[in-house]
Amino acid sequence: MDVLETSKSLDEELYSRQLYVLGLPAMQRIQGAKVLLSGLQGVGAEVAKNLVLMGVGSLTLHDPHPTCWSDLSAQFFLSEQDLGRSRAEASQELLAKLNGAVQVCIHTGDITEDLLLDFQVVVLTASDLQEQLKVGTICHKHGVCFLVADTRGLVGQLFCDFGEDFTVQDPTEAEPLMAAIQHISQGSPGILTLREEADAHRFNNGDLVTFSGIEGMVELNGCAPRPLHVQRDGTLEIGDTTTFSHYLRGGAVTEVKRPKTVSHEPLDTALLQPRVVAQSPQEVHRAHCLHQAFHALHKFQELHGRPPKPWDPVDAEMVVDLAQALESVKGTEGEPLEEQLDKALVRTVALSSAGGLSPMAAVLGAVAAQEVLKAVSKKFMPLDQWLYFDALDCLPEDEEPFPNPEDYAPRDCRYDGQIAVFGAGFQEKLSHQHYLLRPKAEVAAEAARRLNPDLQVTPLTYQLDLTTEHIYGDNFFSSVDGVAAALDSFQARRYVAARCTHYLKPLLEAGTEGTLGSACVFIPHVTEDYRAPSSAAASEDASYPVCTIRHFPSTTEHTLQWARDEFEGLFRLSAETINCHQQALTSLAHLDESQVLTLQQVVLGVLRERPQTWRDCVLWALGQWQLCFHYGITQLLSRFPPDKVLENGTLFWSGPKQCPRPLEFDTSQDTHLLYVLAAANLYAKMHGLPGSRDQTALRRLLKLLPFPDPQDLAPIFASDLELASAYAEFGPEQSKKLHEALEIWTVGPPLEPLTFEKDDDFHVDFVAAAASLRAQNYGIPPADRTKTRRIVGRITPAIATTTAAVAGLVGLELYKVVSSPRPRSAFRHSYLNLAENHFSRWVPHAPAIQKFHHLKWTCWDRLEVPAGQPERTLESLLAHVQKLNGLRVRMLLHGKALLYSAGWAPEKQGQHLSRRVTDLVLEVTRQVPKPGQRVLVLEPSYEGEKEDITFPPLHYKL
């Protein structure tokens, strides 16, 4: 097998989100990989698409078979114009357009041993068992990784053989553990104390670790991996440090991941002794039955030269008989397993096996492509060795055992593969569905039209939130059958879910992060409603105390937040404030103290007037470096010396408070230079001046510039913020100086405020360098540029395989929603972890029942009251509600856009009983119903009850 020779550098921008999942070494190995893919039906197309998007070096396609109608249901690279044309040739051009960095070739001859030796990985899809055995034997013999992937209707099969001695360099997706060091003792064993005690519990006995950034005991920096032992008190034994230098400060301990070795059996052996991926004994048994079902389908094809006809009872019984006649599967030790074949399961598989479904192809093709990446990148543990996935729960539970085969027969249309599973009636119903989908609407709409010209797509570019409810209102939601959402924030997810609950619309909800994926379904009156995970929702809004960020950082995240705040203050907020002051639109009163301090760094720093040249910008950036990483730290230490002791006798600088040290500027230090280069360029851009990327010229210039005088920076600290009760007030004198400085800075054209862009090199360079220097100040492990960009840019790691698998899982639930009504037992929530081969699906919970007196309701219930002709009065509304539920309620105008007011206290309610409801709404909210609005949503509360009870909303129909 050969690795593709390539001199191309990795396009980090193209693969940015994927790099956060796989890492640079794995991506470089992927870029040099050569893969052969045989079979270009639905699964093969998904495998090919994922591999091309993820940047394999070359992909060779093999499929001489002509395109037929049934291919079009799951193979999105094919169209009616390709009928009769080789599937490989018809797919090649569109595949190549997905990623110009990948060589997409076609092989038109037979698959020979010589051909196979040219590849690292070989994938067979839609192949017969004889070909699988032949190719698998050759690949195993020569150490070529070999995969088989296939779907038959609603069941799928994946097999992996990576050889008898395959080494996984990085078994998990998790980043190596890293923790800041508080102290290391000299001795045998040396005892390591971590700065955060909780970090010790993340390590395990026997973990290998290495060290970096330690001052004093430098012998540990970059040492060979050392095993550690976790002590009960949270300290770590790290081996003999007796002869090492005395530990001074700082440093980080980092986990070293251990490679793992995998041994796979060849296909001929694994066929009789299947090792299956399963979570329980029941799943193992079901997988073994599906294993026999696939084997029997191959036998049927071999005997009859065709697959079983769709929903043909005679063919299905023949498959069951063939499965029973097969040799029983054996355990891992070769012993026969005493398992009963589930004949009903095999029969259902055979009846629905003739179809090809795009969601099934998406799921199996995604997992297969991920296994290919594992083979070439040596990252993540491969499957061991068989995976069976079935979605037979998509079939109606009350269906006749043998429905009329004519309903499932081919129609010579692009949906034949789907009709073969669900029938023509279902296909007709599906064609009339109207769904609201995910963002990036215009691009998605154009791509969807290319995939299926029959599809009617309307791109909607307005954001879906509170501000656009006049667009996405009653008329809009009454026209859709459901919502499929894949949103980037839990806030957006909660809002869309609330809209679906309000309008009683099914919600198909999906999300991914790296190799993790989930797909959930929420059905009115059948399942629970959507609830964001509390931990995840809370993490979105997580913030750190200002004092911690500015003066007492203890984690990498603290340094990144500080650097991000510096960017905002120096290059956006200061420019906006100067522009507003220039137009006499603002005073300093609206700024908080932190913002005032940052503004001073611009107008009261080294430069007391606007820069005119690149030299001025570099001088300002140098002064800013000195201010942040040297002078600011010396000022802090003058107030809180390293040996300061608190009243209780403990050191001030102890625990998470790490005593900082000032840095000395050094042009030979790359991080020092990078900070000045990025800061100067951003400062120049803000002032409309040309910048420079020439680092050599910058080094020469810095040697010629005068070093900033600390006295020039002193005014900034005269108004420092509250720092453990030791900060000075920002008083009239400081305010006067700042106003006078602003008057000078307002002369000239408006400044350009800079908004942080994660794709702008100088933006990321500034934050990365600033955070790294801040980490050096406080002895904190720094984040590299890649991690900085991900965290500060709030980039969610993503990979094409997970996205495709989750889309397929959502599609499977859509089948059930369309064929409603279905019982709750038919639906599935799904979770997957492609890195760790974890797949789980479970039935959603029923909606929680709330009770009050004799009333019962769920989140899906509401009280509906027509306005009537003439319109109801408040007294009539209250009486109608009491008649509905038998309870007296009070003050219904409380809730969405309908808030209590002084004139609406309960004791004054009586004087308004004779007034029309809409008149009262106008008086309370100062709003009239929007055009097209069909209901007013009112929230009842029970008269005399002190409990906080959420009653069903009252929909007052206009």
N, C-alpha and C positions, 0 to 999 in steps of 0.2 A: 504494500500500500504506500502511496506517495502523499506527501503533504504539499499543497500548492505553494510554489515559490512565488512570493509577492514582495515587491518593494513599496507597496502602497502604505502610507501611514493611515492609522485609524481615524476616521472622521468622527471625532468625539461629539460634535454637534448633532450629527445624524443619529448617533446611537446613545445620546446623552442619558435618557431615562433607563435604557437597557444596561448601560454601564453601571448604574447604581445597583443593579441586581446581580450582574455577573462579574464585574471587576475587569480591570484592564488586561491582566494576563490571560484570563479565559476568553475575552473578546479577541485577543490577538491570535489565540489558537483557532478560534472559530473562523477568523478571516482567512486562515490558511487551509481550511478543510475542504475535502473533495467528497461529494455525496452522490450516490446513484439512487434514483427513485424510479421504481418500475410500477406502473399502474396509475392512471390519471383520472379515475372516477372521483367521487366526492371526497373520500378520505385522502387520496393522493393529492388532490388539488389543495386541500387544507395544509397538508404537510409541506408541499412546495411553497405555498404562500408564506407560511410562517418562517421557513428556512431562508427564503429570499429576503424577507423583511428584516430578519435578524442577522443577515450579513455573512452567510457562509461563503467561502472562497469561490466554489463552483458547484453547480447543481446540474447533473445530467439526467434528463428525462427519458423514460423508455415506456412507450405504450403505442404499438402499431395498430391497435383496434380502432375501427371507425366509430365516430360519435353517433349515438342513437338518442331517441327522445327521452328515455328514462335517465340518461346521464344529466340532463339539464336541470333536474330537480335539486341536485346537490352540488354540481360542478359549475361554479360561477364564472369560470373562464370561457365556458362554451356557450354558444348561442345557436339559434335556428340555422344561421348561415353556415355553421360548422358541421351540420349533419352529413355523415358519410366520410368526413375528413378524419385523419389520424388524430386521436386525442392529444398526443404529445405535441404534434405540429400545431394544432389549434390553440394550445395553451401557452406555447413557448413565448410568443411575442408579448402578451399581456403580463406574463410573469417577469420577463426581463425589464419591463417598464417600472415595476415596483421598486427596483433598486439597481441603479446603474453600476454599482460597485460589485455586483455578483455576476459571474459568468453562468448563463443559463444555456445549456447545450442539449442536443437531442442525439440519442443513439437509436438507430433504426434496425440494427441486426439482432442476432440472438444474444442471450446472456451467457457468456463463456467464462471459463476459469481465468483466462488471460485478462478479460475485461474486468472481472471482479478485483483482481490484484491492484488495479489502478486507483482504488477508492479506500477511504478510511471507514466509511459506513455505507451499507446497502440496505435499502428499505423496499420491501415488497408489499403492495396493496392489491386487493382484488385479484389475487393469484390462487391457483389450485394447489392442493396439498403436495402433489408430486414435485412441482416447481419449488415450493418452499423447502422441501426436504433436500432437493438437489443443491440449491443455492446455499442453504444453511450449512450443509456439510462442508462445502468448499470454503465458505467464510470462516467457519470455526477452525478449519485446518490451517488457514493462513493468518489468523488473528485479525480478520476484518469484522468489525462490529456489524451485527445482523439484526434486523427488525422485521416483523410481520405485523401489519395493521389491517383491520377489515371491519366492516359493519354489515349486518344483515337485518334490515328493518330497524327495530328498536333495541338491538343488542350489538355490542361491539367487543372486539378481541384485539389484544396487543401482546406481542411476544418479543423479548429482548435476549440476545446472546452476545455478551461483550467479551467472551473468551474465559479461559480458566484462570487468568492472572491479570485482572484489570485493576489498575490503581486509580483511586479517586483522590485527587490532590486536595480538594476542598469539599468536604461532605455536606456542609450546611450553608444556608443563605445568610445566617446571622454573621455580623461582623465580629472579628475576634474581640474578646473582652479586653477592655482597657480601663485602668484605674490609676488615680493620682496617689503618689506615695507621700506619707507623712514622715516616716522614719525607718531606717534599717539599722539593726544592731550588728556589731562585730561579734562573731562567735560561731560555734558549731552546735546546732544550726544557727544561721543568721535569722533574726525575726524581723519580718516586714510588717509595718503598721500602715494601713491605708488611711487616706484623709477622710473618706466617707466609710464608716463602719459597715454600712449596708452592702458596700461593694464586695466585701469578703465573702458573703454568702452566695455570690454569683459564681465563684470559683469552686472547683471540686478537687478532692484529693487526687494527686497524680497528674493534674493538668500541667502541661509544659508552658513555660512563660519565658519571656525575655524582657530586657529593660532598655530604657532610653531617657535621655535628658537629665540623668542624675549628676549632681555636683558633689564632689568629694569622692565617693565610692565609685569612681569612673570605671573600675574594672568590670562592673556589671553591664555597662552600656554596650549593647550589641553583642552580648555574650551568647554562647551556645545555649539552646533551650534548656531550662532547668525545671525539674519537677518540683511541685510545691505540696505542702501539707497544710490543710486548713485546721486551725486550732479552735477550741471551744470559745475562746475569748474574742474571736474574730481576727486574730493575727495570722500571718502565714509564715510557715517555715520554708526557707528557700535554699537550704544547703549551707555548706561551710563558707563563711565570709571572714574567717579569722585573720587572714593575711591581707585583706583588702584595706584600702584607705578609709579614713573616718568619713562617715556620711555627713554631708553638710545640709543639703536641701534639694527639693524638687524631684522631678523624674516621674516616670510612669512605668507600670508593669503591664505587659501585653500578652495575652494568650497566644500560643502558637498552635495552630490547628494541626492535628495529626492526620496524615493520609490513611486511607483504608483500602484494603484489597478485596475485590469481589471475584467470585468464581461462579461461572455460568455453565450449565449443561448445554450440549448441542440440541437442536430441535428434535431429532429422532428419539433421544432419551427423554427430553422434557415433555414430549407428547404423551408418554405413558406415566411419567412421574411429575405432574404439573405442580410447580411451586407458585401459588397464586397470592396476589395482594388482596388481603381481606382483613376486616377488623374484628370478626367474631366467628365462632364455629358455624353459625347459620349462614354467614356470607361465604365461608369456605365451601360448604356443601352446595350452595347455589352456584358458585363459580365452577365447581366440578361438573355439575349438571350442564351448565352452559358450555363447558369445555367439550363434553360428549356431544352436545347438540351441534356445535360447529363441525366436529369430526364427522358426525352423521350427515351433515349437509354436504361436506366434501365427498362422502361416499355416494350420496344420491346423485350428485353432479357427475361423478365418475361412471355410475351405472347407466344413467339416462341421458347424459350429454346436455343437460339443462338443469336449472335450479327448480325447486318446487314452485308450482303456480300459486299466485296469491290467493290465500284463503280457500285452498282446495283441500277438502277433508281427506281425500284418498292419498294425495301426495304427503300430507302431514302425517298420516298414520304410518306410511312407509318410512318416513324419517324417524319416527318413534321406534319402530321395529329395528332399524339400523343402529340406533343409539343403544338399544338394549343388547344387541348382538356384539357390540364392541367389547374389547377386553376392558375390565374394570381398571379405573385409575389406581395408581399405587402411591403410597406415602413417600416421604423423602428418603426413607431407608429401603425402599423397594417393596415394602409389605403391602398386600392388597387392602384396600379400604372397604370396610363393611358399610357401604352407603347405598341407600335405595335411590334409584333414578327417579327424579320427579318428572313423570311422564306428561303431566299437564303442562309443566313449564316447557318441556321440549316441544310439545305439540303447538303451544302458542308461538314459540320461536319459529317453527316451521311455517305456520300459517301466515305470519307477517314478514317472512324473511326475504320476499321478492323485492321489497321496496328499498329505495335509497333516500335518506332524509338529511337535509342540510344541518340541522342541529346535532344529529348523531355524528356526522362527518366532522363537524367543528370540534366536538369534544374529543373524539378519538384522534383526529388529525393533530390537535393541539398537544395532547399527551405524547403522541409519537414523535412530533417535532422536538419536544422538550427532551425526550430520550436521545434523539440524535445529537442535540447540543451537549448533553451529558457525556456522550461518547467522544466527541471531538474536543470539548473543553476540559474534560476531567473534573468538572465541578458538579456537585450534588450526587447523591446516591442513585444509581440506576434501579429500575424495577427488578424485582426478584420473583419470577421471570415473566409470569403471565398476569395480565390484568383483564378482567371481564367487567364490562359496564352494561347495565341494561336499564331501559326506561319503559318497560312494559306496562308501568303504571299509567302511561299515556293512553292506553287502550281503555275504552269504556268498560266499566265493571259489569254492567247489566246487558252487555252485548250477547246476542245469540251465539252459541258455541261455534256454529258454522254459518255465518251470514252468506248471502247470495254472492258467489264469486264474480258474477257479472258486474256488480257494483265496484269491484276492485280491478277489473280488467283494464289493460292499456287503452288509452284514447288517442295515441299519437299526439301528445301535447307535452309541454315542458314540465307538467306536474304529475306525469305518470308514476314516477318513483314514490311520490307522496300518496297518490290515489291507491297504490298497491297496498299501503298500510292502513289508511283511514277511510278509503272509499270516496266515490265521486260526490256524495252528498256533503261530506265534511269539507271537501275542497271548495265546493260552491259557497258554503257558509264562511270559510276562511277568506275567500276573495272579496267579501263585503265588509270585512273588518276595517275600522278606522282607528289608528293608534297615534298617540302623541309620544315621540321619541326624544332621545338624547340630544345634547347640544352639537355645535359645529354643523348646524342644520343645512346650510347651503352646500358645503362640500359633501356632506353625507347624502343629500338629496341627489346630487349629480352622479355620485358613485352608484347609488341604488338604482337609478334609471338605467345605467349601463348594464347592471347585473340582470335586470328584469324590466324590459320596456313596458310590460303590462301594468307595472306598479304606478299608482298615482301618488306623487310625493309633493307636498307643499312645504317649502322651507319657511320657518318662522324664526326671525332673527332677534325678536325682542326677548329680553331676559324674563324668565318666569319667576316673579316675586311679587311682593305686596304692591310695588309701584305699577305693575302692569295688569292688575286685576280687571281693569276696564277692557283689556284686550282678551285675556284668558278668563272670561267671566262665565255667566250662566249659559249664554248661547254657545260659546265655544265648547265647554265641557259636555253640554248635552249632545254635541255632535260626535264625540269620540266614544269608542267602546272600551278603552282602557289606556293606561299609561305605562310605558317602559322607560325606566330612568337609570342612568349611570352617571351620577353627579359627583363632583369632586369634594364637596364639603357636607358635613352632617347637618349644618344649618339649612342648606338647600334641600337636602333629602327630607328633613322634617317638614319643610314647607310644602313640597310636592306631595308628600304622604298625607298631610292635612287636607290638601285640596281633593285628593282622591277619597278620603273619608267623607268630606263634605258632600261630594257629588256622587258618592257610592259607586266609584269606578275601581275595577281591578288594577292593582299596581304590581308590575314586575320590576324588581329592584336588584341592581347588580353593582358590584364593586370589586376592584383589584388593588393589590399593592405587592409589587414584585411577583413572586410565584404563588402568592396567596390570592384566593378568589372566593367570592360568595355570590349566590343567586337566590333570591327569596321571592315569594309570591304572597300577596295579600288580597283576599277575596271578601267582598262585603258580605256580612252575616255568616260567613263560613269559617274564616281564620281570624287570628289576632290582627290588629293593625300594626303599622310599622313603629318600632321603637329604636332610636339610635342607641348603640352601646354607651353606657354612662361614662366609662373610662375614655373611650374615643372622643365622645362629644366634649368632655371636659378638657381633653388635651388640646383641642382646637383653640380654646380660649385661654390656655395657660399663659400666665405672665409671671415675671419675676419682680421682687421688690426693687425699686429704683436704687436704693442705697447699696443693695447687693451687686447690682449690675455695674454701678459707677465706681465702687470702692472695695467691695469684698467678694469678688468672683471666686468661685471654687470649682466650677465645671467648665467643660468646653462650650456647652450651650450658653453659659453666662458670657463668655468672651465673644461669641458670635452675635449675641443680642446687643452687646455693647458696640461692636463694630457696625452693626446694622443701624443702630441709633445714631452713631457718629455720621454715617452717610446721610441719613435723613436730615439731621440738623445742619450739617455743613453745606450740603449741596442742593437741598430742596427747601427746607424751612427758612433758612437765612435769605435765600433769593426771593422767596415769596414775601417775607416780611419787609425786605428792602423795597421791593416793587410796590407793595401796599403803602408803605411810608412815603414813597415817592409821590404817590397819588393822594396823599393826605387822607387815606382811608382807614388808618388804624393807629392805635397807640400800642404800648407794650403791655397794657393791662390784660389782654386776652392770652398772653403767653404764660406758661407755667415756668417755674424757676429753672428746670432743666433746659427748656428751650431758650431762655434768656442767656444761660451760660454758654450754650452752643453758639448763639448769635454773637456773643462777645468774642468767641474764638475767631470769627471772621473779621469783624470790624475793629477789634481792639488788639489784634495779634501783631505779628511782625510788620505787616503792611497796614498803614493807617488810611490808605486811600486805595481806589481801585487799581488792580494790576494793569500794566500797559504792554508788557512783553512776556514771552515765555520765561525769561529769567526771573521776573517778578513772581510768577506762579510757582517756580521751583523754590524760590526763597520762602514763600508762604508755606509750601508743603514741608520744607525742612523745619521751619519754626513749629508747624503743627506736630511733626514727629517729636521734636524736643519737648513740646508742651505735654503731649500725651504719655510718652514713654520714659521721660527722664525727669523733667522739672515737676510735673504733676505728682509723680511718685515721691520725690524728695519732699515736697510740700506735705503730702499725706504722712510721711514718716516723721516729719518735724512735729506734727500734732499727735501722732500715735507712734512713739518710738518702738523699735523691735522688742525692747525689754519692759514695756509698759505693763503694769499689773493692776488689775481691777480691785475693787474694795473687798471682794471675797477671796482675794489671794491668787486667783488664776490669771494667767497671762492673757492680755487682750488679744494677741495674735496666737490663737490656739483653735483646735477643732477645725471647722470649715474655713475659718479666717486664716488665710495663708499670708504671712508677712511678705509684701512685695519687695522688689529691688529695682532701682532705676537701671535703664539700659544706656549704653554709650553708643552713639551713632558711629557706624562703620560702613563705608561705601563698599567694602569687600563682602559684606553680608548681603546675600541676595534678597532676603526679606526686607531689610532696611531700604535697599534701593527700590524694590518693587513698590513699597508704600509711597515713597516720594514720587516715583514715576506715575503711579495711578492717581494720587492726590493732586499732583500738579496738572495732569491732563483733565481731570474732572473740574478743577478750579478754572482752568483756561476755557473749557467748554461753557461753563456757567457764565463766564464774562465775554463770550464771543471771540475768544482768541485762539489762534492755531496752537495745537499741541505737538508732541513729538513722541515717537516710540524708540528712539535711538538711546539704548542704555549706555553704550560706550561714551557718547557725547555727554550724557547726563553725569556720568562719573567724573569726567573732566570738569564739567561746570561746577559740581559740588565742591571740588577741591579749591575752586577760585572764590566761592561765595563766603562772606563773613558768617561766622557761626552766630545764631540768634542770641542776643543778650537776654539773660533771665529777667532784667528789669523791664524789657519790652513785653514780657508775658505776665508780669506781676499783677496788672490791673484785673486780669481775668480771675485771679484767685481772691481778689478783694471781695468778691460777691459770691464765693463758692456756696454750694447748697448745704442744707442741713446734713451734717455728718456726725452722727452720734452726739448731737447737741453742741457741736463745736463750730458749726458754720456761722458765718456772719450774715446778717440780714441784707437783702438787696434793697438798700435804702435810697433816699432822694438823691444823695450825691452820686451814687453809682448810676442811677437812672438818668441823671443829667448828663453824665459823661457818655453814656450809651446813646442818648438822643443826639448829642453833639456829633458823635462819630457817624451816626446814621445820616445826618444832614450832609456830610461829606460824601457818603457812599451813594446818596440818591442822585447825585449829579451824573448824568449820562443816560444811555438807553437802558431799558429794563433788562434785568438779568434773566437767564434761562434756568428755571428750577429743574433739577434733574430727578426724575422718578426712577427708582431702582429697577433695573432690568436684568434678569438672571442670564440673559444671552449676550450682555455687553461685557467684553473682557475687562475693561477698566473698572466697571462697577464691581465685578466679582473679585478682581485683583485687589482693589482697595479693601474690601471687607475681609478677604482672606488674609492679606498682610496685616491689617489692623488687628484682627482677632489673634493671629499667630504671635504678634509682638506683645499683645496684652497677656497672652498665655505665658510668654517668656517672663514678663514682669512678675507673675504670680506663681510660677512653677506648675502650670497646668498643662496637661497633654494637649498639644495643638491639633486642630482639624486640618486635614489637607485641603487643597483647593476643590477637589471633587465633592468632599463631604460638605464643605462650606457652601458651595453652590446649591447642593440639594437642600440643606437645612434652611438657609437664608432665603433661597428662592422658592421654598415650600413646594419642591418638586416631589411628586409621588413616583417612586420607582415603578417602572412598568416594563412589561415584556409581552410580545405578540402572542405567545402561546397561552398565557393565562387569560388574556383578553378574549381570545378565540374560544377557549373552553367555557368561560363564563357566558359568552354570547350564546353558545350552544345550549347550555343549561337553561338559560332564560327561554330560548326557543321551545324547548321541551315543555316548559310550564305553559307557554302560550297555547300549545295544542290542547291542553286541558281546559284552559279558560274559554277557548273558542267553542269547545264541545260541551259547555256548561248546559244544565246544572250538573256539577260533579260533587261528590261528598268530600269532606276534608281529607279523608284517607287517601284520596287520589293525588293530592298536591305534595310537593317536596320543597323544602329548603335545602340548599346544597352548599357545601364548603369543600375547598380543595387546597392542597399544598403540593405543588408540583415538585418542589425541591426534595420533600421528604416522603413523597408517594402516599399522601394521606388523602382519602376521598370519603366523604360522608354525605348522606342524604337522609332527611328525616321529615316526618309529617309535622306541619305547623301546629302550634297550639290553637285551641278554640278561643274565640274572643271571651275575655273575662266578663262574667255576669255581675253587675252591680245591683244591690238591693236597697230599698228604702220602704219601710212599711210593707204594703202589699205589692209595690211596684218592682219590676225586674227589667233591666235593659243592659245593652252592651254599647261599645263605642260606635257601632254602626246605626243605632236607633236614633230617631228624632220624632218630635211631635210636629205634625203638619196641620196647619190651620189656614183655610182659604180666607182671603180678604173679604170676599162676598160683594154683593151689589144690593144696596149701597155698601160702602166700605164699613167694616166693623169699627165700633168704638172700643176704647180700652175696657170698659165694663163688659162688653160682649166678648172680648178676647179672653179676659180673666175667667168669665163664666164658662166659656167653651173649653178652656184648659182644665178647669176644675171638673167638668163633665168627663173629659178624656181620662183623667187619672185619679179623680176622687179626692184631690188635695187642694187646699187653698195655697196659692202662690202669690208672691209679691214682686213688684218692680221688675218687669220683664225686659226693660230697656237697659240691659247691663251685659256688656260683652263686646263683640266685634264692632268697633266704631260707635258703640252705644254705651256711654259711660254715665255714671251717676253725676248729678249736678245738684247745687244747693236747692233749686226749685223742685227737685225730684226726691226729696226725702220721703220715706214710706208714709210718715204721718200726713204729708200733703197730697198723697196720691188720690184721695177721694175727690178732690175738687176737679180732677181731670178725667174722671170716669166717662163723661159724656163726649169727650173729644175723639176724633178719628185717630187711629194708630199712626198713620203716616204724618199727620200734622204734629203729633207729639215727637216723633222721630226727628223731624226737621227742627223743632224747637230745641231738643236736647243736643243734637249732633251738628246742627247748622249745615246739614247735608241733605240733598234730595237723592232719591234712588237713581242710580246710573242708568243710562239708556240700555235696554236689554236686560236689566236686572229683574229676576223673576221672584226672588224671595228676600225677605229681611231675616237675618239670623239673630234671634233673641235668646238670652240665656236665663232660664227660670231659676229662682231660688225659693226654698220652702219657708213659708211664714212661720216664725216662732222657733225655728230650728237653728241651734248654734253650730252644729257640725258643718264642716267644710265638705259639702257633697256636690259633685259635678253631675247635674241632671242632664238628660239628653237635650240638645239644642231645640229650640222651637223655630220651625221654618214657617214664617208668615208669608203665604203665597200672594204676590201682588197681581 
